[in-house]
Amino acid sequence: MGCCTGRCTLIFLCSLQLLAALERQIFDFLGFQWAPILGNFLQIIVVILGLFGTIQFRPRYIVVYTVWTALWVTWNVFIICFYLEVGGLSKETDLMTFNISMHRSWWREHGPGCIRRVVRPSAPGILEDYSYVSVTGCIIDFQYLEVIHSAIQILLSLIGFVYACYVISIFMEEEDSFDFIGGLDTYSYRQPPQEHVELKPVKPVEVSNEVDSRLLLLQLKKQILEEKTNLVAHRSGRNPPSVPRGMWTVLPAGSVSLSALLFRRSL
């Protein structure tokens, strides 16, 4: 395949998704967002699996990547609804931390242009918390930054889903064409082994051509021998001796007789 095919495009998209997931994982770790951390971890594993399947021509791995992509889009839609407080959701809840801590998104205090000020508690003995941190001057609010991250993930996932389906169809067509021209037949090696195997007799090999060639060779040698004998007898003035006929007899099975073979060796 060339470099401008769907396979190469899918490899490029998987690489972008991997970089985006790693970047998001870092900031979610800084904000102790355990639910997104778990989702990002699964995303990284499946994207690597899909990247390996695309490079190594493994359509099953790409199918796993395609199924997970649909789930990943659903999860990012939920995150967008969570931070935009759609459907009764509230971004002030501890849902993203599994109610383990009161941490919020890292972008809440470290967004672009944000100025973080720690306000001392009025009563002694009270530990500092996010309630005593003042953040001002943010160019973009943290919820919109989280929405942008999720929107980028959705966009890359949708494009990757389309190209993954396209690459799977190409791989399946190539496998079918390879089987048609005599490659590995998927139907043959997927069949369960049979209990009884029927044995058929093998047709005997024809050897008549070899026997005929040997007989013709013996006949030629017989004629040469007779001509030499006649020539010698003619020069000496004697009658030419006759060659016994038993030496040239042929068995019914089409093989050369023993006497003919002995005569052949004597020549």
C-alpha positions in Angstrom: 0.0 0.0 0.0 1.1 3.5 -0.6 1.6 6.3 1.9 -1.7 8.0 1.0 -3.9 5.1 1.8 -6.4 4.7 4.6 -4.0 2.5 6.5 -1.4 5.2 6.7 -4.0 7.7 7.6 -5.3 5.5 10.4 -1.7 5.1 11.7 -1.4 8.9 11.8 -4.8 9.3 13.6 -3.9 6.7 16.2 -0.6 8.5 16.8 -2.5 11.8 17.4 -5.0 10.1 19.7 -2.1 8.6 21.7 -0.4 12.0 22.1 -3.7 13.6 23.1 -4.5 10.9 25.6 -1.1 11.2 27.2 -1.4 14.9 27.5 -4.8 14.6 29.1 -3.6 11.9 31.4 -0.8 14.1 32.8 -3.2 17.0 33.7 -5.8 14.6 35.1 -3.1 13.1 37.4 -2.2 16.6 38.6 -5.8 17.2 39.4 -6.4 13.8 41.0 -9.3 13.1 38.6 -9.5 9.3 39.1 -12.4 8.6 36.8 -10.7 10.3 33.8 -7.4 8.8 34.7 -8.9 5.3 34.4 -10.6 6.2 31.1 -7.4 7.7 29.7 -5.4 4.6 30.7 -7.8 2.3 28.8 -7.7 4.7 25.8 -3.9 4.5 25.7 -3.9 0.7 25.7 -6.6 0.3 23.0 -5.0 3.0 20.8 -1.7 1.1 21.0 -3.5 -2.1 20.2 -5.2 -0.5 17.2 -1.9 1.0 16.0 -0.2 -2.4 16.2 -3.1 -4.1 14.3 -2.9 -1.5 11.6 0.8 -1.8 11.1 0.8 -5.7 11.3 -2.4 -6.2 9.2 -4.4 -7.6 12.1 -8.1 -6.7 11.5 -9.2 -8.2 14.8 -7.2 -5.7 16.8 -8.7 -2.9 14.7 -12.2 -4.2 15.4 -11.4 -4.0 19.2 -10.2 -0.4 18.6 -13.4 0.4 16.7 -15.7 -0.9 19.5 -13.8 1.0 22.1 -13.9 4.2 20.0 -17.7 4.2 20.2 -17.5 3.8 24.0 -14.8 6.5 24.2 -17.0 9.0 22.3 -19.8 8.3 24.7 -17.6 8.9 27.7 -16.4 12.2 26.4 -19.9 13.3 25.7 -20.7 12.6 29.3 -17.7 14.7 30.4 -19.0 17.6 28.3 -22.4 17.3 29.8 -20.9 17.1 33.3 -18.8 20.3 33.0 -21.6 22.2 31.2 -24.1 21.0 33.9 -26.5 19.4 31.4 -29.2 17.1 32.6 -29.0 17.8 36.3 -25.2 17.2 36.5 -23.0 19.6 38.5 -19.3 20.2 38.1 -19.0 21.0 41.8 -19.7 17.3 42.8 -17.0 14.8 43.5 -18.0 12.4 40.7 -14.7 12.6 38.9 -12.8 11.6 42.0 -15.2 8.8 42.9 -16.1 10.8 46.0 -12.6 10.1 47.5 -11.4 13.7 47.7 -12.6 17.2 47.0 -10.1 17.9 44.2 -11.3 19.5 41.1 -9.8 19.9 37.6 -6.2 21.1 37.5 -7.3 23.8 35.0 -9.5 25.4 37.7 -6.5 27.1 39.3 -3.8 26.8 36.6 -5.7 27.9 33.5 -4.3 30.5 31.1 -4.1 33.9 32.8 -5.4 32.6 36.1 -4.0 34.3 39.3 -4.1 32.0 42.3 -4.3 33.6 45.8 -4.5 31.7 49.0 -6.8 33.3 51.6 -5.9 32.6 55.2 -8.8 31.0 57.2 -10.3 33.3 59.8 -10.6 30.7 62.5 -7.5 29.0 63.8 -7.0 25.3 63.4 -8.9 25.1 60.1 -7.0 23.4 57.3 -6.7 25.1 53.9 -9.0 23.8 51.2 -10.2 24.9 47.8 -12.8 27.1 49.5 -9.9 29.4 50.7 -8.2 29.7 47.3 -9.1 32.7 45.2 -8.6 32.4 41.4 -9.1 35.5 39.2 -8.1 36.7 35.8 -8.7 33.5 33.9 -8.9 34.0 30.1 -10.9 30.8 29.7 -12.8 29.0 32.5 -11.7 25.5 33.5 -14.9 23.9 32.4 -14.5 25.2 28.9 -11.0 23.9 28.7 -12.2 20.4 29.8 -15.0 20.7 27.1 -12.3 21.5 24.5 -10.2 18.5 25.5 -13.3 16.2 25.2 -14.3 17.8 21.9 -10.9 17.1 20.4 -11.0 13.5 21.6 -14.5 13.1 20.0 -13.3 14.6 16.7 -10.3 12.3 16.5 -12.3 9.3 17.6 -15.0 9.8 14.9 -12.5 10.2 12.1 -10.5 7.2 13.4 -13.7 5.1 13.6 -14.5 5.9 9.9 -11.0 5.0 8.8 -10.9 1.9 11.0 -14.0 0.5 9.3 -12.5 1.3 5.9 -9.2 -0.4 6.7 -11.0 -3.5 8.1 -13.0 -3.8 4.8 -9.7 -3.5 2.8 -8.1 -6.2 4.9 -11.0 -8.5 4.5 -11.1 -8.1 0.7 -7.4 -8.8 0.5 -7.8 -12.0 2.6 -10.7 -13.1 0.3 -8.7 -12.5 -2.8 -5.7 -14.3 -1.4 -7.9 -17.4 -0.6 -9.4 -17.2 -4.1 -6.1 -17.4 -5.9 -5.0 -20.4 -3.9 -3.6 -19.0 -0.6 -4.5 -20.1 2.8 -8.1 -21.2 2.6 -9.8 -20.0 5.8 -12.7 -22.5 5.3 -10.4 -25.5 5.1 -8.4 -25.0 8.3 -11.4 -23.8 10.3 -13.4 -27.0 9.8 -13.5 -29.3 12.8 -11.5 -32.6 12.4 -13.6 -35.5 11.2 -13.8 -38.7 13.2 -13.5 -41.1 10.3 -11.3 -40.5 7.3 -12.3 -42.3 4.1 -9.3 -43.7 2.3 -9.5 -44.0 -1.5 -7.2 -46.3 -3.6 -4.5 -44.5 -5.5 -4.5 -45.0 -9.2 -1.4 -47.0 -10.3 1.3 -45.2 -12.2 1.5 -46.1 -15.9 5.0 -47.6 -16.7 4.2 -48.8 -20.2 6.2 -45.9 -21.8 9.3 -46.9 -19.9 8.9 -50.6 -20.8 8.3 -49.8 -24.5 11.5 -47.6 -24.6 13.5 -50.5 -23.1 12.0 -53.0 -25.7 12.8 -50.6 -28.5 16.4 -50.3 -27.3 16.7 -54.1 -27.1 15.4 -54.5 -30.6 17.8 -51.9 -31.9 20.7 -53.7 -30.2 19.4 -57.0 -31.6 19.4 -55.6 -35.2 22.9 -54.2 -34.7 24.1 -57.6 -33.4 22.5 -59.5 -36.3 24.1 -57.1 -38.8 27.5 -57.5 -37.2 27.0 -61.3 -37.2 26.0 -61.4 -40.8 28.9 -59.2 -41.8 31.4 -61.5 -40.0 29.8 -64.6 -41.5 29.8 -63.1 -44.9 33.5 -62.4 -44.7 34.3 -65.8 -43.3 32.0 -67.7 -45.7 29.9 -69.3 -42.9 26.2 -69.2 -42.2 25.2 -66.6 -39.6 24.1 -68.0 -36.3 20.5 -67.4 -35.3 19.7 -65.6 -32.0 17.4 -67.7 -29.8 13.9 -66.3 -29.8 13.5 -67.0 -26.1 15.8 -64.2 -25.4 13.3 -61.6 -26.8 10.1 -62.9 -25.3 8.0 -60.4 -23.4 5.9 -61.3 -20.4 2.1 -60.6 -20.5 2.4 -57.9 -17.8 4.4 -55.7 -20.2 7.8 -56.1 -18.5 11.0 -57.5 -20.1 11.8 -61.2 -19.6 14.8 -62.3 -17.6 16.6 -63.7 -20.7 16.2 -60.4 -22.5 17.6 -58.5 -19.5 20.5 -61.0 -19.4 21.1 -60.4 -23.0 21.1 -56.7 -22.5 23.8 -57.0 -19.8 25.9 -59.1 -22.1 25.8 -56.3 -24.7 
